[in-house]
Amino acid sequence: MTYDNKNFILAIVLSMLIIFGWQYFYAAPLQEKLAAEQQAQTGVAGQPAATTTTTSGGAVPGSTADTAPVNREQALAASPRLKIETDYVSGSVNLQGGQIDDLHLLRYRETIDPKSPTITFLSPHGTPGALFAEQGFVPATGTLAKMPDSKSVWQAPAGAVLSDGNPVTLTWDNGEGLVFSRLIEISDQYLFTVTQTVENRSEAPVALIPYARIQRQDTPPVSGFWVFFEGMLGWLNGSLQEIHYSDVSEQTEPQRIDTTGGWLGFTDKYWAAAIVPDQSKPVTASFLHTRSGNRDVYQTDYLGRDAIVVQPGASESYRSQLFAGAKVVRTINAIEAKHGIEGLNYMIDWGWFYFLTKPFFYLLDWLNGLVGNFGAAILLATVLVKLAVFPLANKSYASMSKMKKLQPEMERLKTEYPDDRMKQQQAMMELYKREKVSPLSGCLPVLVQVPIFFALYKVILTSIELRHAPFFGWVRDLSAPDPTSIFNLFGLIPWTVPQVLLIGVWPIIMGITMWLQMRLNPTPPDPIQASLFNWMPVIFTFMLGTFPAGLVIYWAWSNTLSILQQSYIMRRHGVEIDFFGNIRNSLPFLKKKAAS
C-alpha cells in the first residue's frame, strides 16, 4: 500500500475519531450540565417597565426584565387572564397588556416519564427564561391618540375560552373616541392569528403603525453546538437570518432589515416562537439585546413601514400571526402552504447537507408510519440504503476478497525486502496491478456510510418526531444514549454511572460487530496502521456510548448487514472465513503468548 493511500485511510479514521472524541469528552458532559441547569430553573414575574425600541417609522414598545423576579405562579395570578385550551396547548392570554405569555405544550413532557410535567414554553414577563409575544399599534408621527400599553386591561367576554374553532375578541376603549379590538384565533396546532381593528369614533383621522414583538429574558442554555442552530432566527427579504445570542449581545445598535413577507423570532432545539406580519405589507424587522441589571433581554420585532389611516366614523384592521410551539415538520409545512408564510420551513435546521438530511427524515417518517416504531424504521431504512449501494459494496468486497487472498504474498514481500521500504512498496504496487485489485477498496463502504451516519445523526438530534421515541426493551428514547452501562453491570449495582462511562448494551453490540467486520478485511501491511485498526472497535465503543441510541443501533445493524454481505462475497471468491482464528494475529499479547 502506498504512502498516499495509507494517509488517505488514516485521515478518514482520525477525522472520525476527532469528531467522536469531541462528542464524548465535550458535548456529552455539556449536555448533562445543561439538562441540570434547565431542570433547576424556577419561574418568576413582575410588572413590565415601559421602554421603547426605536425603528424606522416609529417605536416598538418594549419592557425590561425585573432584577428581582418572583414565582411564575405569582405572575399568572397578578393579572386577569383569558384561558387557552386546545388538544395541543393550554395556558392563557394576559389581559393586562394583551400579551400571549403562558403556554404549555400538551403533547410533550420534560422526560420520558408519562407523569412528568408538560413542556412550559411561554412564560410571563419577569420570570427566569421569560418568553412572551404581543401585537399592537403605535401612533404615527403627528398622531397624539392615547394607545393601549402594558398596563391597559383588555375586556374579554365572560367565561370565554380560546380554543380551536372558538375565537375570542378582546376590546379596549381609550376614552377619546378610539375603540381597539383584537380577534384572536388558534388553529393548525400552534398558530395564533390576531386581527387588530381600530374603530374611530372621534372627529379627526388617526394614523397608526402595526407592530409585533417577541421578547426573551435571560440567555437560555444552548445545546445545539455545531449540529443545529439555537438563537434569534428569521426569514427576511428572501434570506435566512441566524443570529447567536452571543453575537447580538455584542451589538450596540439593533440589527434592522426591511422586508415584505417572511417571519422572525426565537428557535430552540425543538420549539420555536415566531411573529408573522401581513405577507403583503412592508415592515422593518429588528433584532436587539439590552441589559436590565444582571439580566439579558433579547427582542425580535417588526414595525410596519406604511401607516394605517383611520377616518372618522370608519375602522381599519391589520392581520398578523404568531407561531408558538413544537417544530413538527408536517405541521410547519402545512402552515406554510395553507397561510402562504414565506420560508417558514427554514424554522427547522436541516443543515448544509439538507439534500441528505431531509430525504432521510422523510424516509424514516414514512417507514415509521408503516411499522409504528422509529427504531424499526431505522432498521428498515438501513436495509434500503444497503440495497441502494449494493453494487458498489459488492465490487468493493470482491476487491477486498482478492486482497485477502494476496495476504501471504504480501507478507512474503515484506520478508524479502525487510529494510527497503521503497522496493517493498514498488513490489506491492506491481502485485496490485498484476492481480487487478485496489488497496483503497475497503474505503468505499466507509465513504458511503459516513455521510449517511451524519445525516442520521442530524435527523435524530434535530427532529422532534424522534424526541422520546421508544425502540424496544430498555431503549425508551432513541434521541438519548443507551441508558444501561457495563460499569454497573447493566443496573445490577446501585451506582449512577457518569455519562462518559455510559457504555450500554447497544454500544457493546456495535463494537463487537465492528470488530467482526474488520476481521474480514485484509490486515494492513503497516504495523502502526494495523494496530490502530485493531483498537478502533474499542475506541468507537466508548465514543458512541454517549451518542443517541438510534444512531448506535443503526451502526450496529449496518455492520451486521455488511458482515453478511461481505462473508457471502468472500465465500464466492474462495476465501476462507475464520473470525476467531484471527484473534491471535489481532491481539499482540496473545500472539506473544502463543510464540513462547
C-alpha positions in Angstrom: 0.0 0.0 0.0 1.5 3.3 -1.0 2.3 6.1 1.4 -0.5 8.3 0.0 -3.1 5.5 0.3 -2.2 4.9 3.9 -2.5 8.6 4.6 -5.9 8.6 3.0 -7.2 5.8 5.2 -5.7 7.3 8.3 -7.2 10.7 7.5 -10.7 9.1 7.4 -10.1 7.2 10.7 -8.6 10.1 12.5 -11.3 12.6 11.3 -14.0 10.3 12.7 -12.1 9.8 15.9 -11.8 13.6 16.4 -15.5 14.1 15.8 -16.5 11.2 18.1 -13.9 12.3 20.7 -15.4 15.8 20.7 -18.8 14.4 21.3 -17.5 12.1 24.0 -15.3 14.4 26.0 -17.1 17.8 25.4 -20.6 17.6 24.0 -22.0 14.8 26.2 -20.8 16.3 29.5 -22.0 19.7 28.5 -25.4 18.3 27.6 -25.6 16.7 31.0 -24.8 20.1 32.6 -27.3 22.0 30.5 -30.0 19.5 31.3 -29.3 20.0 35.0 -29.5 23.8 34.6 -32.8 23.6 32.8 -34.3 21.4 35.5 -33.1 23.8 38.1 -34.9 26.8 36.6 -38.0 28.1 38.6 -40.5 30.7 37.5 -40.9 34.4 38.5 -42.7 37.5 37.4 -43.3 41.2 37.8 -44.8 44.2 36.0 -43.1 45.5 32.8 -41.3 48.8 32.9 -42.1 50.7 29.8 -39.3 51.3 27.3 -39.1 51.9 23.6 -37.1 50.5 20.8 -36.6 52.9 18.0 -37.0 51.6 14.5 -37.6 53.3 11.2 -41.0 55.0 11.1 -41.9 54.8 14.9 -41.2 52.9 18.1 -41.9 49.3 19.2 -42.9 49.1 22.8 -40.6 47.0 24.9 -40.1 46.0 28.5 -37.1 45.4 30.7 -36.7 42.3 32.9 -37.2 42.7 36.6 -34.0 42.4 38.5 -35.7 40.7 41.5 -38.1 38.2 39.8 -40.9 36.4 41.6 -42.5 33.0 41.2 -44.2 32.1 37.9 -47.5 31.2 39.6 -47.5 34.6 41.3 -47.1 36.3 37.9 -50.0 34.4 36.5 -52.2 35.3 39.5 -51.3 39.0 39.3 -53.5 39.9 36.4 -56.8 38.9 34.8 -56.4 36.2 32.0 -58.2 34.6 29.1 -57.9 30.8 29.2 -56.4 28.9 26.3 -57.4 25.3 25.9 -56.9 23.0 22.9 -55.8 19.4 22.2 -52.2 20.7 21.7 -51.7 23.7 24.1 -53.1 25.1 27.3 -52.4 28.4 29.0 -53.7 32.0 29.0 -53.5 35.4 27.5 -52.6 38.2 29.9 -55.5 40.7 29.7 -53.3 43.3 31.3 -51.2 44.3 28.3 -52.8 41.8 25.9 -49.7 39.6 25.8 -49.7 35.9 24.9 -47.3 34.8 27.7 -48.5 31.5 29.2 -48.3 28.3 27.0 -47.9 24.6 27.8 -47.3 22.1 25.0 -49.5 19.2 26.0 -48.1 16.7 23.6 -44.6 16.9 25.1 -43.2 16.2 28.5 -40.0 17.1 30.2 -38.8 13.5 30.4 -39.9 10.1 29.1 -41.9 9.6 32.3 -45.5 10.0 31.3 -46.2 11.6 34.6 -43.6 14.3 34.2 -44.7 17.9 33.7 -45.7 19.1 30.2 -43.3 21.5 28.4 -43.7 25.1 29.6 -42.9 27.2 26.5 -44.1 30.7 27.0 -43.8 32.4 30.4 -44.8 35.9 31.7 -42.5 38.9 31.8 -40.0 38.8 34.6 -39.9 35.1 35.1 -36.5 33.4 34.6 -36.4 32.5 30.9 -39.5 34.6 30.3 -40.7 34.4 26.7 -43.8 36.2 25.5 -45.4 37.9 22.5 -47.6 40.8 21.7 -49.2 42.6 18.8 -50.4 46.2 18.7 -50.3 49.7 17.2 -48.1 52.7 17.8 -49.1 56.2 16.7 -47.6 57.5 13.5 -45.8 60.9 13.6 -48.2 63.7 14.4 -50.8 61.4 16.0 -51.3 62.1 19.7 -54.0 59.5 20.4 -53.9 57.5 23.6 -52.8 54.0 22.9 -53.0 50.7 24.9 -49.9 49.9 26.8 -48.6 47.3 29.2 -50.9 48.4 32.0 -54.1 48.6 29.8 -56.6 45.9 30.8 -58.5 44.4 27.9 -62.0 43.2 28.2 -63.0 39.6 27.3 -66.4 38.0 27.1 -67.4 36.5 30.5 -66.4 32.8 30.7 -64.7 32.9 27.3 -62.1 30.2 26.5 -59.8 30.5 23.4 -59.8 27.1 21.6 -59.6 25.7 18.2 -62.6 26.8 16.3 -63.6 29.2 19.1 -62.0 32.6 18.6 -62.3 35.4 21.2 -62.4 39.1 20.7 -60.7 41.4 23.3 -61.6 45.1 23.4 -60.2 48.3 24.9 -61.6 51.8 24.7 -59.2 54.7 25.1 -62.0 57.0 26.2 -61.1 59.5 23.5 -63.1 58.1 20.6 -60.9 55.1 19.6 -62.0 51.5 20.3 -59.4 48.9 19.8 -60.3 45.2 19.4 -58.3 42.0 18.9 -59.8 38.9 17.4 -57.6 36.0 18.5 -57.9 32.7 16.8 -55.8 29.5 17.3 -55.5 26.8 14.6 -53.1 24.4 13.0 -51.9 23.2 16.4 -49.7 26.1 17.2 -50.7 29.1 15.1 -52.3 32.2 16.6 -53.9 34.6 14.2 -54.5 38.1 15.6 -56.7 40.6 13.7 -56.4 44.0 15.2 -59.2 46.5 14.5 -59.4 50.2 15.3 -62.8 52.0 15.2 -62.5 55.8 15.1 -65.5 57.5 16.8 -63.7 60.8 17.0 -63.9 63.7 14.7 -60.3 63.6 13.4 -58.4 60.9 11.4 -55.7 58.9 13.2 -52.7 57.3 11.6 -51.4 54.1 13.3 -48.5 51.7 12.6 -48.8 48.0 13.4 -46.1 46.2 15.3 -45.4 42.8 16.9 -42.6 41.6 19.1 -41.3 38.5 21.0 -39.2 39.1 24.0 -37.0 36.6 25.8 -35.5 37.4 29.2 -32.2 35.7 30.3 -29.9 33.8 28.0 -31.2 30.3 27.5 -28.9 27.3 27.8 -27.9 26.4 24.2 -27.2 22.8 23.5 -27.0 22.8 19.7 -23.2 23.0 19.4 -22.4 22.6 15.7 -25.3 20.2 15.0 -28.2 22.6 14.9 -28.9 26.3 15.5 -30.5 27.9 18.5 -31.0 31.6 18.8 -32.7 34.5 17.0 -34.0 33.4 13.7 -35.9 34.8 10.7 -36.7 34.6 7.0 -36.4 38.2 5.9 -36.1 39.7 2.5 -35.8 36.3 0.9 -32.9 35.0 3.0 -32.4 33.2 6.3 -31.1 35.2 9.3 -29.4 33.3 12.1 -28.2 35.4 15.0 -26.5 33.8 18.0 -27.2 35.3 21.4 -23.5 36.0 22.0 -23.4 37.9 18.7 -26.4 40.2 19.3 -25.3 40.9 22.9 -22.1 42.5 21.4 -24.0 44.9 19.2 -24.7 48.4 20.4 -27.5 49.1 17.9 -30.4 46.9 16.8 -29.9 44.9 13.6 -32.7 46.0 11.2 -33.9 44.5 7.9 -36.5 45.9 5.6 -38.7 43.1 4.2 -42.1 42.2 2.7 -43.2 38.8 3.9 -41.3 36.3 6.0 -41.2 35.9 9.8 -38.8 36.3 12.8 -38.5 35.1 16.3 -36.6 32.6 18.5 -35.8 29.0 17.9 -34.7 26.3 20.4 -33.8 22.7 19.7 -37.4 21.5 19.5 -39.5 24.6 20.0 -39.9 28.0 18.2 -41.8 31.3 18.6 -42.1 33.5 15.5 -44.1 36.6 14.7 -45.5 36.7 11.1 -46.5 40.1 9.6 -49.0 40.5 6.8 -47.1 38.9 4.0 -48.1 41.6 1.5 -47.2 44.7 3.6 -43.6 46.1 4.1 -42.2 46.1 7.6 -38.9 46.8 9.3 -37.7 43.8 11.3 -35.3 44.2 14.2 -33.0 42.0 16.4 -31.8 43.6 19.6 -30.3 43.0 23.0 -30.3 45.1 26.2 -29.3 44.6 29.8 -31.5 45.0 32.8 -29.4 44.8 36.0 -27.7 41.5 35.7 -30.2 40.0 33.2 -30.1 39.9 29.5 -33.1 40.9 27.4 -33.5 39.8 23.8 -36.2 41.0 21.4 -37.3 40.4 17.9 -39.9 42.7 16.5 -41.2 44.3 13.3 -42.8 47.7 12.7 -45.0 48.5 9.7 -43.5 50.9 7.2 -46.8 52.2 6.0 -49.2 53.9 8.4 -52.9 52.9 8.5 -55.1 55.9 8.4 -58.5 55.5 10.2 -61.0 58.2 9.1 -63.8 59.5 11.5 -66.6 57.0 11.6 -64.6 54.3 9.9 -62.5 51.3 11.1 -59.3 49.6 9.8 -57.7 46.3 10.5 -54.4 44.6 10.4 -53.9 40.8 10.5 -50.8 39.1 11.8 -49.8 35.7 13.2 -47.8 34.1 15.9 -46.3 30.6 15.8 -45.6 29.2 19.2 -45.0 25.5 19.7 -43.2 22.4 18.6 -41.2 22.3 15.3 -43.2 19.4 13.8 -42.2 19.0 10.2 -45.7 18.2 8.8 -47.3 21.0 10.9 -44.8 23.6 9.7 -45.0 22.6 6.1 -48.8 22.6 6.3 -48.9 26.1 7.9 -46.5 27.5 5.3 -48.6 26.1 2.4 -52.0 27.0 3.9 -51.2 30.5 5.0 -48.6 31.5 2.4 -45.9 32.2 5.0 -42.7 32.6 3.1 -39.8 30.5 4.2 -41.4 29.0 7.3 -39.9 25.6 6.6 -36.5 27.1 7.4 -37.5 27.1 11.0 -36.2 23.5 11.1 -32.4 23.4 10.8 -31.6 20.7 8.2 -28.1 22.0 7.9 -25.7 22.4 5.0 -26.4 18.8 3.9 -30.1 19.2 3.7 -30.2 17.2 0.5 -29.3 14.2 2.6 -30.9 15.0 6.0 -34.4 16.0 4.6 -34.8 12.9 2.4 -33.5 10.7 5.2 -36.1 12.2 7.6 -38.9 11.7 5.2 -37.9 8.1 4.6 -37.8 7.4 8.4 -41.1 9.2 8.9 -42.7 7.2 6.1 -41.4 3.9 7.4 -42.5 4.8 10.9 -46.0 5.3 9.5 -45.9 1.8 8.3 -44.4 0.0 11.3 -45.3 2.4 14.1 -41.8 2.5 15.6 -38.9 4.8 14.7 -36.3 2.3 15.8 -37.7 -0.3 13.5 -37.9 2.4 10.8 -34.1 3.0 11.3 -33.5 -0.8 10.7 -35.6 -0.8 7.5 -34.0 2.4 6.2 -30.6 0.8 6.7 -31.7 -2.2 4.6 -32.9 0.2 1.9 -29.6 2.1 1.9 -27.7 -1.1 1.7 -29.7 -2.2 -1.3 -29.1 1.2 -2.9 -25.3 0.8 -2.7 -25.3 -3.0 -3.1 -23.5 -3.0 -6.5 -20.8 -0.6 -5.2 -20.4 -2.6 -2.0 -20.2 -5.9 -3.9 -17.4 -4.5 -6.1 -15.6 -3.3 -3.1 -15.9 -6.6 -1.2 -14.8 -8.5 -4.2 -11.7 -6.5 -4.4 -11.1 -6.9 -0.7 -11.5 -10.7 -1.1 -8.7 -10.7 -3.6 -6.7 -8.6 -1.2 -7.3 -11.2 1.5 -6.1 -14.0 -0.8 -3.0 -12.0 -1.6 -2.1 -11.6 2.1 0.5 -14.4 2.1 2.2 -12.9 -1.0 2.2 -9.5 0.7 3.9 -11.0 3.8 6.5 -12.7 1.6 7.3 -9.3 0.0 7.8 -7.7 3.4 10.1 -10.5 4.3 12.0 -10.2 1.1 12.6 -6.5 1.5 12.7 -6.0 5.3 14.9 -2.9 5.2 14.0 -1.3 1.9 10.5 0.3 2.2 10.8 1.7 -1.3 11.3 -1.6 -3.0 8.7 -3.2 -0.8 6.1 -0.6 -1.9 7.0 -0.9 -5.5 6.7 -4.7 -5.4 3.3 -4.5 -3.7 2.1 -2.0 -6.3 3.2 -4.3 -9.1 1.3 -7.1 -7.3 -1.9 -5.0 -7.1 -1.6 -4.1 -10.8 -1.0 -7.7 -11.9 -3.9 -9.0 -9.8 -6.1 -6.0 -10.7 -7.0 -5.1 -7.1 -7.2 -1.7 -5.4 -5.6 -1.1 -2.0 -8.4 1.5 -1.3 -11.2 -1.0 -1.9 -12.0 -1.1 1.8 -12.5 2.6 2.0 -15.6 2.7 -0.3 -18.1 1.2 2.2 -16.8 3.6 4.8 -17.1 6.6 2.5 -20.7 5.6 1.8 -21.5 5.0 5.4 -20.0 8.2 6.9 -22.4 10.8 5.2 -25.4 8.6 5.9 -24.2 8.3 9.5 -24.0 12.1 9.9 -27.3 12.6 8.1 -29.0 10.3 10.6 -27.2 12.0 13.5 -28.6 15.3 12.4 -32.1 13.9 12.0 -32.1 12.2 15.4 -30.8 15.2 17.2 -32.9 17.8 15.4 -36.3 16.2 14.7 -38.8 16.5 17.4 -40.5 13.5 15.9 -37.7 11.3 17.3 -37.7 13.0 20.7 -38.6 10.4 23.4 -39.3 7.9 20.5 -39.0 4.4 22.0 -37.4 1.3 20.4 -37.8 -2.0 22.2 -36.8 -3.2 25.7 -34.7 -0.8 27.7 -34.3 1.8 24.9 -37.2 4.2 25.6 -35.7 7.3 23.8 -33.9 6.9 20.5 -32.6 10.5 20.8 -30.8 9.8 24.1 -27.8 7.5 24.8 -28.4 3.8 25.7 -29.3 4.1 29.5 -27.5 0.9 30.5 -23.8 0.6 31.4 -21.4 -2.3 31.7 -19.8 -0.4 34.7 -22.8 -1.0 37.0 -23.5 -4.5 35.4 -26.4 -3.0 33.5 -28.2 -1.9 36.6 -27.4 -4.7 39.0 -25.1 -2.5 41.0 -26.9 0.6 42.5 -24.5 3.2 41.2 -25.2 6.1 39.0 -22.6 5.9 36.2 -21.1 9.1 34.9 -22.1 9.8 31.4 -18.6 9.3 30.0 -18.8 5.7 31.3 -22.2 5.0 29.9 -21.2 2.1 27.8 -24.5 0.3 27.3 -25.7 -2.9 25.6 -26.1 -1.4 22.1 -22.6 0.3 22.1 -21.1 -3.1 23.0 -23.1 -4.8 20.3 -21.8 -2.1 17.9 -18.2 -2.7 19.0 -18.5 -6.4 18.5 -20.0 -6.1 15.0 -17.3 -3.6 14.1 -14.6 -6.0 15.3 -16.1 -8.9 13.4 -16.3 -6.8 10.2 -12.7 -5.7 10.5 -11.6 -9.3 10.8 -12.9 -9.9 7.3 -10.7 -7.2 5.9 -7.1 -7.7 4.8 -4.6 -6.9 7.6 -2.9 -3.6 6.8 0.8 -4.2 5.9 1.9 -1.3 8.0 2.2 -2.3 11.8 1.1 1.1 13.1 -1.9 1.2 10.8 -2.8 -2.4 11.8 -2.5 -1.6 15.5 -4.8 1.5 15.0 -7.4 -0.6 13.2 -7.2 -3.3 15.9 -8.1 -0.7 18.6 -10.8 1.1 16.6 -13.7 -1.1 17.8 -12.8 -0.5 21.4 -12.3 3.3 20.9 -15.6 3.6 18.9 -17.5 1.6 21.6 -16.5 4.2 24.2 -17.1 7.1 21.8 -20.5 6.0 20.7 -21.6 5.3 24.2 -22.6 8.9 24.6 -24.3 9.1 21.2 -28.1 8.8 20.7 -29.2 5.1 20.9 -30.9 5.4 17.5 -27.5 6.2 15.9 -25.7 3.3 17.6 -28.5 0.9 16.6 -28.1 2.0 13.0 -24.3 1.5 13.1 -24.6 -2.0 14.7 -27.3 -3.1 12.3 -25.4 -1.7 9.3 -22.3 -3.6 10.4 -24.3 -6.8 10.7 -25.6 -6.4 7.2 -22.1 -5.7 5.9 -20.7 -8.8 7.6 -23.4 -11.0 5.9 -22.8 -9.4 2.5 -19.0 -9.5 2.7 -19.0 -13.1 4.0 -21.1 -14.2 1.1 -18.8 -12.4 -1.4 -15.7 -13.8 0.1 -17.0 -17.4 0.0 -17.9 -16.9 -3.6 -14.2 -15.9 -4.2 -12.9 -18.9 -2.4 -11.7 -17.0 0.7 -11.8 -19.0 3.9 -13.6 -17.1 6.7 -12.4 -17.7 10.3 -13.3 -14.9 12.6 -11.9 -16.2 15.8 -8.9 -17.8 14.2 -7.6 -14.3 13.6 -7.8 -13.3 17.2 -4.2 -14.3 18.0 -3.0 -12.2 15.0 -5.1 -9.3 16.1 -4.2 -9.1 19.7 -0.4 -8.8 20.3 -0.4 -10.2 23.8 -2.0 -13.4 22.7 0.4 -13.6 19.8 3.4 -13.3 22.2 2.0 -15.9 24.5 1.5 -18.4 21.6 5.0 -17.8 20.4 6.5 -18.5 23.8 
